[in-house]
Amino acid sequence: RCVDSLLNCRENDFEILLVDDGSSDGSSELCDEYAQKESRIKVFHKANGGVSSARNLGLEKAQGEWLFFVDSDDCVDEFYLTIDCSDADIIEKSYVVISEKGEIIREKKQEKSSFADQESIYRFFVHKRNNALWNKAIRRSIIGDSRFNENVKIGEDFLFYLDIIKNVRKYSFSEIGTYYYCERENSAMSSVDWKKRIEVLFENINNVKTLTSDSSLGCLRTGIVYTTYVPILYSIRDKLSSQHKIQLEHL
């Protein structure tokens, strides 16, 4: 369903990179079958290393001007690969979240608009961002040498954005194209216990500080820590250890 939806897109000038991250369910063979039938599909087989290492391999191999990250259990409409904001660096598309039964859980229809100054882009990133990779087109040139942190299992997409946001000169929203995201019950966050979630939150705070260590990113760093992480930690402070409470007080 995923690959077929991409092949059905109105755009013809694109490549599909299928990264087989050590699958054992027949996906490997299915990828090879598609590559034999369709020249626009390239397959890369690797030992299982997780979503970040798979995405990093895709980044190394990608040739196109624009990058789309599409999860294998999702699909897109026929206009999803259409680029209608060619002067933007990131284009955010409409999306629909569906259950495994096909029921609509929520949807977001974008209206055409843009931010073209750094202050507005940073403000949006702090207060209203959508961390998902799957409903955005990203200009490959702004990524440079940035890669996903393969040691981070939750929130790696957010940290990736934070690493490239300084290169974004225009952030646009497109009303053309829709991504269909399948929400599964055994998602990454739903399967993580409180202790692990708390550890991840503090780890990501340290990662944020590292990525925004440049003095010009001080406001961005402060905004993210105090509007994203601190409220979450205070809301679950009864679950924090004594050491974590001390860390929270000194943020």
Phi and psi in degrees as a GROMACS rama.xvg file:
@    title "Ramachandran Plot"
@    xaxis  label "Phi"
@    yaxis  label "Psi"
@TYPE xy
-62.1196  -54.7819  CYS-2
-65.5826  -40.5236  VAL-3
-61.4742  -39.2757  ASP-4
-64.8967  -35.6529  SER-5
-68.9985  -41.5348  LEU-6
-67.0825  -21.6842  LEU-7
-86.6039  -0.600837  ASN-8
-65.8631  148.58  CYS-9
-63.7157  -33.2077  ARG-10
-69.3884  144.513  GLU-11
-112.748  -22.8618  ASN-12
-91.4074  80.4254  ASP-13
-154.204  164.227  PHE-14
-123.294  147.685  GLU-15
-112.82  118.909  ILE-16
-102.202  113.889  LEU-17
-99.0335  114.732  LEU-18
-102.201  110.956  VAL-19
-88.2793  102.708  ASP-20
-88.7607  60.6916  ASP-21
67.3665  38.5687  GLY-22
-67.2464  155.612  SER-23
-134.546  19.5889  SER-24
-115.514  15.068  ASP-25
96.0747  -5.21606  GLY-26
-62.6909  -36.0211  SER-27
-58.2979  -47.6091  SER-28
-66.9491  -37.5472  GLU-29
-64.4177  -40.6461  LEU-30
-59.5174  -45.7092  CYS-31
-63.6546  -37.8014  ASP-32
-61.9818  -43.2825  GLU-33
-65.4299  -40.8142  TYR-34
-64.0873  -32.5779  ALA-35
-71.3955  -28.3534  GLN-36
-92.0211  -24.1494  LYS-37
-132.371  117.925  GLU-38
-68.9252  -20.3165  SER-39
-78.6994  -6.71402  ARG-40
-100.638  129.851  ILE-41
-121.823  137.868  LYS-42
-115.526  137.742  VAL-43
-129.222  119.313  PHE-44
-99.1477  134.919  HIS-45
-147.476  160.997  LYS-46
-66.6312  149.802  ALA-47
-59.304  125.131  ASN-48
-139.238  -1.0559  GLY-49
99.1911  168.629  GLY-50
-62.6133  -36.2851  VAL-51
-67.7995  -42.8491  SER-52
-67.6809  -34.073  SER-53
-65.997  -44.358  ALA-54
-66.0198  -37.0592  ARG-55
-63.9542  -38.5187  ASN-56
-63.456  -41.1978  LEU-57
-61.0337  -40.3869  GLY-58
-63.4868  -37.8339  LEU-59
-66.7835  -33.1616  GLU-60
-94.8556  -16.8792  LYS-61
-64.9339  141.882  ALA-62
-115.537  -18.509  GLN-63
-74.4994  165.892  GLY-64
-73.7308  -31.1433  GLU-65
-119.413  145.611  TRP-66
-116.769  135.541  LEU-67
-124.349  130.274  PHE-68
-99.8062  116.131  PHE-69
-120.93  122.724  VAL-70
-74.4171  145.807  ASP-71
-66.9313  -20.1732  SER-72
-100.159  10.9195  ASP-73
-109.603  -179.806  ASP-74
-152.333  170.499  CYS-75
-133.488  163.789  VAL-76
-88.3701  177.112  ASP-77
-69.5646  -13.8982  GLU-78
-104.571  4.58953  PHE-79
-61.2239  -36.9898  TYR-80
-85.179  2.38999  LEU-81
-72.8466  128.494  THR-82
-103.04  106.691  ILE-83
-108.677  1.21962  ASP-84
-126.549  68.2806  CYS-85
-66.4087  -15.9225  SER-86
-95.617  3.61196  ASP-87
-85.5697  164.736  ALA-88
-103.14  -31.8064  ASP-89
-133.102  135.415  ILE-90
-121.948  120.142  ILE-91
-95.5488  129.219  GLU-92
-105.528  168.041  LYS-93
-69.5786  158.209  SER-94
-149.463  158.721  TYR-95
-131.983  127.352  VAL-96
-97.5185  125.08  VAL-97
-121.673  152.658  ILE-98
-81.7887  172.858  SER-99
-63.7862  -20.5075  GLU-100
-88.2621  -1.03368  LYS-101
89.2242  8.46811  GLY-102
-84.4969  141.425  GLU-103
-75.7367  122.949  ILE-104
-93.0076  -45.7561  ILE-105
-162.553  161.744  ARG-106
-149.326  152.698  GLU-107
-133.954  113.797  LYS-108
-97.2415  117.705  LYS-109
-78.5125  148.826  GLN-110
-110.803  143.003  GLU-111
-65.4113  122.457  LYS-112
-164.62  172.787  SER-113
-153.597  156.751  SER-114
-116.073  131.457  PHE-115
-127.596  16.0675  ALA-116
-130.93  148.469  ASP-117
-63.1356  -37.1145  GLN-118
-61.4672  -43.7305  GLU-119
-67.0283  -37.9789  SER-120
-64.519  -45.577  ILE-121
-64.4112  -41.4694  TYR-122
-62.4972  -42.7659  ARG-123
-63.4672  -42.1726  PHE-124
-63.1972  -37.2586  PHE-125
-73.8563  -43.4355  VAL-126
-101.518  -30.9742  HIS-127
-133.591  10.6491  LYS-128
-62.9717  156.544  ARG-129
-115.828  112.282  ASN-130
-69.1914  -15.29  ASN-131
-59.5518  137.884  ALA-132
-82.1233  -26.5744  LEU-133
-74.7637  -5.55466  TRP-134
-120.011  31.06  ASN-135
-135.316  146.55  LYS-136
-104.25  130.239  ALA-137
-121.01  127.173  ILE-138
-65.7538  125.421  ARG-139
-62.8374  -31.3282  ARG-140
-65.7992  -25.5056  SER-141
-80.254  -12.0124  ILE-142
-77.7929  -38.5074  ILE-143
56.6251  -127.287  GLY-144
-93.4353  4.2641  ASP-145
-65.5619  140.382  SER-146
-140.929  165.748  ARG-147
-73.7191  140.137  PHE-148
-75.8095  110.477  ASN-149
-74.678  -7.72038  GLU-150
-91.1527  -8.6493  ASN-151
-100.523  124.169  VAL-152
-98.024  -25.2762  LYS-153
-129.772  128.84  ILE-154
86.6209  14.2506  GLY-155
-66.3627  -29.4058  GLU-156
-68.1614  -42.3172  ASP-157
-59.9543  -44.7623  PHE-158
-66.5953  -33.7975  LEU-159
-63.6453  -47.0684  PHE-160
-59.2195  -42.504  TYR-161
-61.9229  -32.1925  LEU-162
-73.2366  -27.8562  ASP-163
-105.368  -8.79433  ILE-164
-62.3233  -29.145  ILE-165
-64.3422  -17.8876  LYS-166
-94.275  -4.9017  ASN-167
-83.2168  120.919  VAL-168
-101.969  -23.7235  ARG-169
-147.359  127.247  LYS-170
-115.394  120.072  TYR-171
-119.882  157.469  SER-172
-118.219  130.982  PHE-173
-114.643  138.246  SER-174
-91.5214  3.7698  GLU-175
-105.405  121.281  ILE-176
98.8016  137.57  GLY-177
-135.303  138.372  THR-178
-103.606  137.01  TYR-179
-110.282  109.699  TYR-180
-99.5485  125.238  TYR-181
-92.2543  114.087  CYS-182
-89.127  119.357  GLU-183
-102.454  150.978  ARG-184
-67.414  -30.6871  GLU-185
-97.7005  46.3802  ASN-186
-68.2526  166.956  SER-187
-57.2046  -48.299  ALA-188
-72.0632  -33.3287  MET-189
-68.9164  -20.0745  SER-190
-98.6645  3.63283  SER-191
-99.2685  133.608  VAL-192
-78.5395  169.567  ASP-193
-60.3769  -42.133  TRP-194
-58.4064  -44.4283  LYS-195
-68.0002  -40.3387  LYS-196
-60.3407  -42.2549  ARG-197
-64.758  -42.5599  ILE-198
-60.2788  -42.3857  GLU-199
-63.2019  -41.9534  VAL-200
-59.8148  -46.8183  LEU-201
-69.6214  -35.6196  PHE-202
-62.3869  -42.2319  GLU-203
-71.2853  -30.8123  ASN-204
-60.6838  -43.777  ILE-205
-64.6562  -38.2225  ASN-206
-65.5509  -39.8399  ASN-207
-60.6471  -45.3173  VAL-208
-62.6031  -37.5476  LYS-209
-66.5835  -45.021  THR-210
-71.5222  -21.2931  LEU-211
-114.868  29.7688  THR-212
-67.9782  -23.8223  SER-213
-60.1484  136.388  ASP-214
-60.8291  -27.8528  SER-215
-71.2279  -13.2459  SER-216
-104.991  13.5089  LEU-217
-58.3043  -44.2891  GLY-218
-65.3799  -38.0355  CYS-219
-64.8005  -43.6375  LEU-220
-60.8063  -48.8492  ARG-221
-62.4708  -43.499  THR-222
-61.3576  -43.8926  GLY-223
-66.8245  -47.2514  ILE-224
-62.4101  -44.0666  VAL-225
-88.9992  -15.665  TYR-226
-103.921  -19.3414  THR-227
-105.142  -56.1914  THR-228
-88.0066  -43.7214  TYR-229
-60.5522  -45.9862  VAL-230
-59.2733  -38.6655  PRO-231
-64.5417  -46.3508  ILE-232
-65.004  -38.6331  LEU-233
-68.0777  -32.593  TYR-234
-69.2035  -20.3805  SER-235
-120.547  25.1894  ILE-236
-62.531  -22.2279  ARG-237
-69.5635  -14.6126  ASP-238
-99.9194  -3.02226  LYS-239
-81.0826  146.192  LEU-240
-75.1255  168.203  SER-241
-59.1125  -40.3453  SER-242
-64.9096  -41.9595  GLN-243
-67.9993  -34.2692  HIS-244
-64.2201  -38.7965  LYS-245
-65.1447  -43.1862  ILE-246
-59.8606  -42.1165  GLN-247
-62.4336  -42.1562  LEU-248
-66.8018  -21.5441  GLU-249
-106.178  12.981  HIS-250
